[in-house]
Amino acid sequence: MLSEIPITPPSTPLLTSLDEGKSLHDLPVESLPNLAEELRAFILYTVGQTGGHFGAGLGVVELTIALHYVYNTPNDRVVWDVGHQTYPHKILTGRMQQMKSIRQAGGLAGFPKRSESEYDAFGVGHSSTSISAAMGMALAAANLGIERKAIAVIGDGAITGGMAIEALAHAGHVRPNMLVILNDNQMSIGHNKGGLATYFAKIWASKTYIAMREGSKKVLEKIRPAWELAKRTEEHMKGMVAPGTFFEELGFNYIGPLDGHDLPGLIQTMQNMKDLEGPQFLHIRTMKGKGFLPAEKDPVGYHAINKIEAAAKGPQPAPGAEKRPRPKYQDVFGRWLCDMAERDSRLIGITPAMCEGSGMVDFSKRFPQRYFDVAIAEQHAITLAAGMACDGAKPVVAIYSTFLQRGYDQLIHDVALQNLDVTFAIDRAGLVGEDGPTHHGAFDLSYLRCIPNMVIGAPSDENECRQMLYTAYQHNGPAAIRYPRGTGPGAIIAQEMTNFEIGKAVEVRTGERVAILNFGTLLPAAMEAAEELNATVVDMRWVKPLDESTLLDLAQRYTLLVTLEENALTGAAGSSVNEFLHANALKPDLLNLGIPDVFVEHGIHNDQLALIGLDPKGLYSAILNRINLGSSVVNPDTISICAPLPSSQL
């Protein structure tokens, strides 16, 4: 049991031998527990060097070893749900020496990625997809006559997602040859433990038991009373020691719950299940953070860690000399939510399993009767809010931009179409850094702007975020406020809440010839570039509705209008400005700056912005180039868009 993260490389002779080409299948089974210990120590060491997820990975060390030991990967397909638990998988599949690059620009992704390794059968980042994907692989192999196993590894959190339940129901009907492994580390499905449960799990997985059961069915099915008695006896026997009836009723052969850290038991059970026909379900119980004492005690706090920095050297700042602390945007939202809930008893907070990440912990404790965590069920979260709004409540849905994509139909059909009073607090808008393209909030302005009845706000700092959340909440209809991950520029946050005028922009700097129309938190970069260019800067605040009177004025006063947003360029705020000016026969020179039409790879957020030209230097260069080009523009209707970098660079 480790209690500290190693700062020097641990001794890993078994792991090293695998990385040098030795096959896991060549290791004697009695050496595998030692391999598990090496794997845990190496994960802790490398994550300490880079930062990243590790609690979930520590919990599936034995499972990962067992999967690669029993199955013929990569020919056999292992599909991981969400994927933040795949660090052990990456290490065992030839990427041990690259682990120090994980989540860094040009390095390994923090999630499975098909282009990274043939062992990554399916790219993931969102939850509840593994059963559908593995089922698709199993059916494709059967159709092509290929001998191949398909295994989905899903957590007790991810299995609450509607997509997972849909896949389970379909698999029970189609009956593909596949294995679903439920990695249960929160005791959310069953509390069974101990020798009896393990004993029955091994029995149920054994070929002898399967043969006896199938043989008994053939013998007794013609004798109806005896067959019914045998069936009921089997179901009741299982029901006493395992929560398998639900999965059995769906059509799966349920095995478990099994101790997920009993490596020999896992291997034996998987070997027994490997060649069984039809959909199989293995339920294992694991501990998140297993083998690292602080993570075992606090699995939520140690879900991921930052890079361990060396102790600072040299003189330290005097007490009180530090800058004013800058709260994260999620905390700005959390404080607003509590303040608003104190004022208005109709407020109800809803989140799809993102309590901590969305800053709702304090709210959940202070207003437990008005707090609803619906688990990983984004579609349900949105329609639940719609139902609440129908009967007089004022729901606030706290959701990451990338996860709101999963509830898009409900957003349109259940909320906007009925013009219901639901406020959406959209976190992680824009690029999110090391988590990469699966988690970027790059599309919300585009997919929200086309929906009738939607009000969309993009605050530029912490105080605007608080005030615009208040404004959206006061609006009688669907409204969304989007804000990024992490901290803001350090604006002073007014405790008093002010109702901003919806659709009204603010000119924050006056210059000449060029006007930068900023949507969101890139305002500091816009201001820095504007100082060099002597340009006007307008904090637009609202993407929908636009401040049309300000746009009309700017189009007449300035030669070049530049729109700026941390969102995909296609169909977003810049497009909205273009459309308005075109509809009003106004033809200023236009430059739209934003995220180009590529998936931006993982890395440090500031580096990502620099790579696509959204840092101050990039803005200055793009605008200056456009100014120089403007003197020779032939067609005044031409709309210039910031040219994307080649996808190979992103």
C-alpha positions in Angstrom: 0.0 0.0 0.0 1.5 3.3 -1.1 0.8 6.5 0.8 2.8 8.9 -1.3 3.3 9.5 -5.0 6.8 8.4 -6.0 9.0 11.2 -7.3 11.7 8.8 -8.7 11.0 5.9 -11.1 10.0 2.7 -9.3 11.5 -0.7 -10.0 9.4 -2.4 -12.7 11.3 -5.5 -14.0 8.1 -7.3 -15.2 6.7 -4.2 -16.8 10.0 -3.4 -18.4 10.2 -6.9 -19.9 6.8 -6.4 -21.5 7.8 -3.1 -22.9 10.9 -4.7 -24.4 8.8 -7.2 -26.3 7.9 -10.0 -24.0 4.3 -11.2 -24.2 2.0 -10.9 -21.2 0.9 -14.4 -22.1 4.4 -15.7 -21.5 4.4 -14.6 -17.8 3.5 -17.3 -15.3 0.2 -16.6 -13.7 1.7 -16.5 -10.2 3.8 -13.5 -11.3 0.8 -11.4 -12.2 0.1 -10.0 -8.7 3.6 -8.6 -8.7 2.9 -7.1 -12.1 -0.1 -5.4 -10.7 1.9 -3.8 -7.9 4.5 -2.6 -10.4 1.7 -1.2 -12.6 0.2 0.8 -9.7 3.6 2.2 -8.7 4.4 3.2 -12.3 1.0 4.9 -12.8 1.4 6.9 -9.6 4.9 8.0 -10.6 4.0 9.0 -14.2 0.8 10.8 -13.2 2.8 12.7 -10.6 5.1 13.8 -13.4 2.4 14.9 -15.8 -0.9 15.3 -13.9 -4.0 13.5 -15.1 -6.6 10.8 -14.1 -5.4 8.0 -11.9 -8.0 7.0 -9.3 -10.1 5.0 -11.8 -7.0 3.5 -13.4 -5.7 2.2 -10.0 -9.1 0.5 -9.5 -8.9 -1.5 -12.7 -5.3 -2.7 -12.6 -6.2 -6.4 -12.0 -9.1 -6.2 -14.5 -6.8 -4.8 -17.2 -4.1 -7.4 -16.7 -6.8 -10.2 -16.7 -8.3 -8.9 -19.9 -5.0 -8.8 -21.8 -4.0 -12.1 -20.3 -7.1 -14.0 -21.2 -8.0 -12.4 -24.5 -6.1 -12.2 -27.7 -5.9 -8.4 -27.9 -5.9 -6.4 -30.2 -7.7 -9.0 -32.4 -10.2 -9.4 -29.6 -11.8 -6.0 -29.0 -11.8 -4.4 -25.6 -14.0 -1.2 -25.5 -13.6 1.0 -22.4 -16.4 3.3 -21.4 -15.4 7.0 -20.9 -11.7 6.0 -20.9 -10.1 7.9 -18.1 -9.3 4.5 -16.5 -7.2 3.3 -19.4 -3.7 4.3 -18.2 -3.0 0.7 -17.2 -4.2 -0.4 -20.6 -1.9 2.0 -22.4 1.1 0.9 -20.3 0.5 -2.8 -21.0 0.1 -2.2 -24.8 3.4 -0.7 -25.7 3.1 2.8 -24.5 5.0 2.7 -21.2 7.8 5.0 -22.3 5.3 7.5 -23.7 3.4 7.9 -20.4 5.3 11.0 -19.4 3.8 12.7 -22.4 0.1 11.9 -21.6 -2.3 14.8 -22.1 0.5 17.0 -23.4 0.7 18.5 -26.8 2.0 15.8 -29.2 1.9 13.1 -26.6 -0.5 10.4 -25.6 -4.2 11.2 -25.3 -5.8 10.9 -21.9 -8.5 8.6 -23.4 -8.5 5.7 -25.8 -7.8 6.9 -29.4 -8.0 4.7 -32.4 -5.2 6.6 -34.3 -2.9 6.1 -31.3 -2.8 2.4 -31.0 -4.4 -0.7 -32.6 -5.2 -1.8 -29.0 -7.6 1.2 -28.6 -10.6 -0.4 -30.3 -12.9 2.6 -29.9 -12.2 6.3 -29.2 -14.2 7.6 -26.2 -14.5 10.5 -23.8 -18.2 10.5 -23.2 -19.9 7.8 -21.2 -22.3 5.0 -21.8 -21.1 4.2 -25.3 -19.1 1.0 -24.8 -21.9 -1.6 -24.9 -23.3 -0.2 -28.2 -19.8 -0.1 -29.8 -18.8 -3.6 -28.6 -22.1 -5.0 -29.7 -21.5 -3.4 -33.2 -18.1 -5.0 -33.3 -19.5 -8.4 -32.3 -22.2 -8.3 -34.9 -19.8 -7.1 -37.6 -17.4 -10.0 -36.8 -20.3 -12.5 -37.0 -21.4 -11.1 -40.3 -17.9 -11.3 -41.8 -17.2 -14.8 -40.3 -14.3 -13.5 -38.2 -13.4 -15.3 -35.0 -13.2 -12.4 -32.5 -14.3 -11.6 -29.0 -15.9 -8.2 -28.1 -15.8 -7.0 -24.5 -17.3 -3.8 -23.1 -16.0 -2.4 -19.8 -18.5 0.0 -18.2 -18.7 1.6 -14.8 -21.6 1.7 -12.4 -21.9 5.4 -13.2 -21.9 5.1 -17.0 -24.4 2.3 -16.9 -27.0 4.7 -15.6 -26.9 6.5 -19.0 -29.9 5.8 -21.2 -27.7 4.8 -24.1 -26.2 1.9 -22.1 -29.7 0.7 -21.1 -30.8 0.8 -24.7 -27.8 -1.2 -25.7 -28.4 -3.8 -23.0 -32.0 -4.2 -24.1 -31.1 -4.6 -27.8 -28.3 -7.1 -27.0 -30.7 -9.2 -25.0 -32.9 -9.3 -28.1 -30.3 -9.8 -30.8 -28.1 -12.0 -28.6 -24.6 -11.4 -29.9 -21.6 -13.2 -28.5 -20.2 -10.5 -26.3 -19.2 -9.8 -22.8 -20.2 -6.8 -20.7 -18.1 -6.2 -17.6 -19.6 -3.9 -15.0 -16.9 -2.3 -13.0 -18.8 -1.4 -9.8 -16.8 0.8 -7.5 -19.5 2.8 -5.8 -21.8 0.0 -4.5 -24.7 1.5 -6.6 -26.1 -1.8 -7.8 -25.4 -4.4 -5.1 -23.9 -4.8 -1.7 -23.1 -8.5 -1.9 -19.6 -9.4 -0.8 -17.6 -12.2 0.8 -16.8 -15.8 0.1 -20.3 -17.1 -0.7 -20.8 -14.5 -3.5 -17.4 -15.3 -4.9 -18.0 -19.0 -4.6 -21.3 -18.8 -6.5 -19.8 -16.5 -9.1 -17.1 -19.1 -9.9 -19.7 -21.8 -10.0 -22.0 -19.9 -12.3 -19.1 -19.3 -14.7 -17.9 -22.8 -14.8 -18.4 -25.0 -17.9 -19.7 -27.8 -15.6 -22.5 -25.6 -14.2 -23.4 -24.2 -17.6 -23.6 -27.7 -19.0 -25.7 -28.9 -16.1 -28.0 -26.0 -16.3 -28.5 -26.3 -20.1 -28.9 -30.1 -19.7 -31.5 -29.6 -17.0 -33.5 -27.2 -19.1 -33.6 -29.7 -22.0 -34.7 -32.5 -19.6 -37.2 -30.5 -17.6 -38.7 -28.1 -20.2 -41.2 -30.8 -21.3 -42.3 -31.4 -17.7 -43.7 -27.9 -17.1 -44.2 -28.0 -13.3 -40.7 -29.4 -12.7 -39.2 -26.9 -15.1 -40.9 -23.9 -13.5 -39.8 -25.1 -10.1 -36.2 -25.5 -11.2 -36.2 -22.1 -12.9 -37.7 -20.3 -9.8 -35.2 -22.1 -7.6 -32.3 -20.9 -9.7 -33.5 -17.3 -9.8 -34.2 -17.2 -6.0 -30.8 -18.8 -5.3 -29.1 -16.0 -7.4 -31.3 -13.3 -5.9 -30.1 -14.1 -2.4 -26.4 -13.5 -3.3 -26.3 -11.3 -6.3 -28.4 -8.6 -8.0 -28.4 -10.4 -11.4 -32.2 -10.8 -12.0 -32.4 -7.6 -13.9 -29.7 -8.5 -16.4 -30.9 -12.1 -16.7 -34.4 -10.7 -17.6 -32.8 -8.6 -20.3 -31.3 -11.8 -21.8 -27.8 -11.8 -20.3 -26.1 -14.7 -18.5 -25.2 -12.8 -15.3 -22.0 -13.8 -13.3 -21.1 -12.0 -10.1 -20.5 -10.0 -8.1 -16.8 -10.9 -8.1 -13.9 -9.3 -6.3 -12.3 -7.2 -9.0 -8.9 -7.2 -7.2 -8.7 -11.0 -7.0 -6.6 -11.5 -10.0 -6.5 -15.3 -10.1 -10.3 -15.4 -9.6 -10.8 -12.9 -12.4 -8.6 -14.8 -14.8 -10.4 -18.1 -13.9 -13.8 -16.6 -14.4 -13.0 -14.9 -17.7 -11.5 -18.1 -19.0 -14.6 -20.0 -18.1 -16.8 -17.3 -19.8 -14.7 -16.8 -22.8 -16.4 -19.3 -25.1 -19.9 -19.1 -23.8 -22.5 -18.3 -26.5 -24.7 -15.2 -26.4 -24.5 -12.0 -24.3 -22.6 -12.5 -21.0 -22.5 -10.1 -18.1 -19.7 -10.1 -15.5 -20.2 -7.9 -12.4 -17.0 -7.1 -10.5 -16.5 -5.0 -7.4 -13.5 -2.7 -7.3 -12.1 0.2 -5.2 -11.3 3.4 -6.9 -7.8 4.4 -6.1 -6.9 0.9 -5.0 -3.4 0.6 -3.6 -2.9 4.4 -2.9 -4.1 5.2 0.6 -5.1 8.9 0.1 -7.1 7.9 -3.0 -8.8 5.0 -1.2 -9.9 7.5 1.6 -10.9 10.2 -0.8 -11.8 8.7 -4.3 -13.5 11.9 -5.4 -10.7 14.2 -4.5 -8.2 11.9 -6.1 -10.1 11.2 -9.3 -7.3 13.2 -11.0 -4.3 15.2 -9.8 -2.2 18.1 -11.1 1.5 17.7 -11.9 3.6 17.6 -8.7 5.8 20.6 -8.9 9.3 20.8 -7.3 9.4 22.9 -4.2 9.9 26.6 -5.0 13.4 27.9 -4.4 14.6 31.4 -3.6 12.8 34.1 -1.6 9.1 33.7 -1.1 6.6 36.5 -1.2 5.7 38.2 2.1 2.4 37.2 3.7 -0.4 39.2 2.2 1.6 40.1 -0.9 -0.2 37.5 -3.1 -2.6 38.7 -5.8 -6.3 38.6 -5.1 -7.4 35.0 -5.6 -9.3 34.3 -8.8 -12.2 31.9 -8.4 -13.0 29.4 -11.1 -16.0 30.1 -13.2 -17.7 27.0 -11.9 -17.3 28.5 -8.4 -18.8 31.8 -9.6 -21.8 29.8 -10.8 -22.0 27.9 -7.6 -22.1 31.0 -5.5 -24.6 32.6 -7.7 -26.8 29.5 -7.5 -26.8 29.6 -3.7 -27.5 33.3 -3.6 -30.3 33.0 -6.1 -31.8 30.0 -4.3 -32.0 32.1 -1.1 -34.0 34.7 -2.9 -36.3 32.4 -4.9 -37.7 29.2 -3.5 -38.8 28.2 -7.0 -35.2 27.6 -8.1 -34.2 24.0 -8.6 -30.7 22.9 -9.5 -30.2 20.0 -11.9 -26.9 18.3 -13.0 -26.1 15.1 -14.9 -23.5 13.7 -12.6 -21.3 16.8 -12.5 -21.9 18.1 -9.0 -18.2 18.8 -8.1 -17.2 19.9 -11.6 -20.1 22.3 -11.9 -19.5 23.9 -8.5 -22.8 22.6 -7.0 -21.4 21.0 -3.8 -22.4 23.8 -1.5 -25.8 24.1 -3.2 -26.5 20.4 -2.8 -25.7 20.6 1.0 -27.7 23.8 1.6 -30.7 23.0 -0.5 -30.9 19.2 -0.7 -34.6 19.2 -1.5 -34.0 21.4 -4.5 -31.0 19.6 -5.8 -31.2 16.8 -8.4 -28.3 14.8 -9.7 -29.8 12.7 -12.4 -26.6 10.6 -13.0 -25.2 10.4 -16.5 -28.5 11.0 -18.2 -28.3 14.4 -20.1 -31.5 13.8 -22.1 -33.4 13.1 -18.9 -31.9 16.1 -17.2 -33.2 18.5 -19.8 -36.7 17.0 -20.1 -37.0 16.8 -16.3 -36.3 20.5 -16.3 -38.9 21.1 -18.9 -41.5 19.2 -16.9 -40.6 21.3 -13.8 -40.9 24.5 -15.7 -44.4 23.5 -16.9 -45.6 23.5 -13.3 -44.1 26.7 -12.0 -40.6 25.8 -10.9 -37.5 27.6 -12.3 -34.9 25.0 -13.1 -31.3 25.7 -13.6 -29.4 23.0 -15.6 -25.7 23.0 -14.9 -24.0 21.1 -17.7 -20.8 20.9 -19.6 -20.9 22.2 -23.2 -19.7 18.9 -24.6 -22.4 17.0 -22.6 -25.2 19.3 -23.6 -24.7 17.9 -27.2 -26.1 14.7 -25.9 -29.4 16.3 -25.0 -29.9 18.3 -28.2 -33.3 16.8 -29.2 -34.7 17.5 -25.8 -33.3 21.0 -25.9 -35.1 21.7 -29.1 -38.3 19.7 -28.7 -39.0 19.7 -25.0 -37.7 23.1 -23.9 -37.4 25.6 -26.8 -40.4 24.5 -28.9 -42.6 25.0 -25.8 -40.7 28.2 -24.8 -40.2 26.9 -21.3 -38.4 28.9 -18.6 -35.2 26.8 -18.2 -31.8 28.4 -17.5 -28.7 26.5 -18.8 -25.4 27.2 -17.1 -23.0 25.9 -19.7 -19.6 25.1 -18.3 -16.3 24.2 -20.1 -17.2 26.3 -23.1 -14.4 26.7 -25.6 -11.1 24.7 -25.6 -10.5 22.7 -22.4 -6.8 21.9 -22.6 -5.4 18.5 -21.7 -8.7 16.6 -21.9 -8.7 17.3 -25.6 -11.3 17.1 -28.4 -13.8 14.8 -26.7 -14.3 17.5 -24.0 -13.9 20.8 -25.9 -16.9 23.0 -25.7 -16.4 24.1 -29.3 -19.8 23.9 -30.8 -22.4 25.2 -28.3 -22.8 28.7 -29.9 -23.3 27.0 -33.3 -25.9 24.5 -32.2 -27.7 26.8 -29.9 -28.0 29.8 -32.2 -30.2 28.1 -34.7 -32.9 27.2 -32.1 -35.8 29.6 -31.9 -36.7 31.2 -28.5 -33.1 30.7 -27.2 -31.3 33.5 -25.5 -27.5 33.0 -25.5 -25.0 34.9 -23.4 -21.2 34.9 -23.5 -19.8 36.8 -20.5 -16.2 38.1 -20.7 -15.3 37.9 -17.0 -16.4 36.6 -13.6 -18.6 39.5 -12.7 -20.4 39.5 -16.1 -20.9 35.7 -15.6 -22.7 36.3 -12.3 -24.8 39.2 -13.6 -25.7 37.4 -16.9 -26.7 34.2 -15.0 -29.0 36.4 -13.0 -30.3 38.1 -16.2 -30.9 34.7 -17.9 -32.7 33.5 -14.8 -35.0 36.5 -14.8 -35.8 36.0 -18.5 -39.1 34.1 -19.0 -38.0 31.5 -21.4 -35.0 29.3 -22.3 -31.7 31.0 -21.8 -28.1 29.8 -21.8 -25.0 31.4 -20.4 -21.7 29.8 -21.5 -18.4 30.1 -19.6 -15.0 28.4 -19.8 -13.1 26.0 -17.6 -10.8 27.4 -15.0 -10.2 30.9 -13.7 -11.0 34.3 -15.3 -9.1 37.5 -15.5 -9.7 38.5 -11.9 -12.6 40.9 -12.2 -14.1 42.2 -9.0 -17.4 40.4 -8.5 -20.3 42.5 -7.3 -22.4 40.9 -4.7 -25.5 42.8 -5.8 -27.1 41.2 -8.8 -27.9 43.4 -11.8 -30.3 42.6 -14.6 -28.4 43.4 -17.8 -30.3 44.5 -20.9 -30.5 41.4 -23.0 -29.0 42.0 -26.5 -27.0 45.1 -25.4 -23.3 45.3 -26.0 -20.7 47.5 -24.3 -17.9 49.5 -26.0 -14.8 49.0 -23.7 -12.2 50.7 -25.9 -12.4 53.3 -28.6 -10.0 53.4 -31.4 -9.8 53.9 -35.2 -10.6 52.1 -38.4 -10.9 48.6 -36.8 -13.6 47.4 -34.4 -13.1 44.0 -32.6 -16.5 42.5 -31.6 -15.6 40.1 -28.8 -17.9 37.3 -27.7 -16.8 35.8 -24.4 -13.7 35.4 -22.4 -11.1 36.3 -25.1 -11.6 39.9 -24.2 -8.2 40.4 -22.5 -6.5 39.1 -25.7 -8.6 41.4 -27.8 -7.7 44.4 -25.6 -4.0 43.6 -25.8 -4.1 43.3 -29.6 -6.3 46.5 -29.8 -3.7 48.5 -27.9 -1.1 47.7 -30.6 -3.6 48.4 -33.4 -5.4 51.3 -31.8 -8.6 49.4 -32.4 -12.1 49.7 -30.9 -13.2 46.8 -28.7 -16.8 46.0 -28.1 -17.8 43.4 -25.5 -20.9 42.0 -27.3 -22.1 39.9 -24.3 -25.0 38.4 -26.2 -24.8 36.1 -29.1 -28.6 35.9 -29.4 -30.2 38.4 -29.7 -27.4 40.5 -31.2 -27.1 44.2 -30.5 -28.3 45.2 -33.9 -28.2 49.0 -33.3 -24.5 48.7 -32.2 -23.7 46.6 -35.3 -25.4 49.2 -37.6 -23.4 51.9 -36.0 -20.1 50.0 -36.1 -20.6 49.1 -39.8 -20.8 52.7 -40.7 -17.9 54.0 -38.5 -15.2 51.3 -39.1 -13.5 50.0 -42.2 -12.9 46.5 -40.7 -15.1 44.6 -38.3 -13.4 41.6 -36.5 -15.5 39.0 -34.7 -13.8 37.0 -32.0 -15.1 33.9 -30.2 -13.8 30.6 -28.7 -16.2 28.5 -30.6 -16.2 26.8 -34.0 -16.4 29.5 -36.7 -19.1 27.7 -38.7 -22.6 29.0 -37.8 -21.6 30.7 -34.6 -21.4 34.3 -33.4 -19.3 35.6 -36.3 -21.7 34.0 -38.7 -24.6 35.7 -37.0 -22.9 39.1 -37.5 -22.2 38.3 -41.1 -25.9 37.3 -41.7 -27.2 40.5 -40.1 -25.0 42.8 -42.1 -25.7 41.1 -45.3 -29.5 41.2 -44.7 -29.2 44.9 -44.2 -27.1 45.5 -47.3 -24.1 46.6 -45.2 -20.7 45.7 -46.7 -17.8 46.5 -44.3 -14.7 44.3 -44.6 -15.2 41.4 -42.2 -12.8 39.1 -40.5 -14.1 36.2 -38.4 -11.7 34.7 -35.8 -12.5 31.6 -33.9 -11.8 27.8 -33.8 -11.1 26.5 -37.3 -12.9 23.6 -38.9 -10.7 20.9 -37.2 -10.6 19.0 -33.9 -8.0 20.7 -31.8 -5.8 18.1 -30.1 -5.0 18.0 -26.3 -2.5 20.3 -24.7 -2.2 23.3 -22.5 -5.1 25.7 -23.1 -2.9 28.8 -23.8 -0.8 26.8 -26.2 -4.0 25.7 -28.0 -5.1 29.3 -28.4 -1.7 30.3 -29.7 -1.8 27.4 -32.2 -5.0 28.6 -33.8 -4.2 32.2 -33.6 -6.5 33.3 -30.7 -3.7 34.6 -28.4 -2.9 38.4 -28.5 0.0 37.8 -30.9 -2.2 35.8 -33.3 -5.0 38.3 -33.2 -2.7 41.2 -33.9 -1.1 39.3 -36.8 -4.4 38.3 -38.4 -5.9 41.7 -38.1 -2.8 43.5 -39.4 -2.6 41.1 -42.3 -6.3 41.9 -43.0 -5.7 45.6 -42.8 -2.8 45.4 -45.3 -4.9 43.2 -47.6 -7.9 45.5 -47.3 -6.4 48.2 -49.5 -6.4 45.8 -52.4 -9.7 43.9 -51.9 -11.6 43.8 -55.1 -14.9 42.3 -54.0 -16.4 44.1 -51.0 -18.8 41.2 -50.5 -15.9 38.9 -49.6 -16.0 37.6 -46.0 -12.6 36.7 -44.8 -12.3 33.9 -42.3 -9.1 33.1 -40.3 -7.5 30.3 -42.3 -7.3 27.0 -40.3 -4.0 25.4 -39.7 -3.4 22.0 -41.3 -5.1 19.3 -39.3 -1.8 17.5 -38.8 -0.7 20.5 -36.7 -3.8 20.3 -34.5 
